[in-house]
Amino acid sequence: MGRNTESHSNISRLKNDVQLQQKRQRFHIIVAIIFLAIFLSVPLIISLIDLYISFVWIFIFSFFPLTWIIGWLYWRRMNK
């Protein structure tokens, strides 16, 4: 009887691990898509829109806070 409940707890733990891995994978995909969309928009903005170079510098330097925010979100999400 002890062995049966032990196997049920192992199965339950494996299901939780699989669900956690799926959540992590979904989070990674979403963050990667957002980051790539923003990163690839820099050449488009530079080539398609006639803007002052100062705007481009501001946009590029906004990647530093973006990276910190993504890292913080990842850290917070993975510690749950």
Secondary structure, 3 states (H helix, E strand, C coil): CHHHHHHHHHHHHHHHHHHHHHHHHHHHHHHHHHHHHHHHHHHHHHHHCCCCHHHHHHHHHCHHHHHHHHHHHHHHHHCC
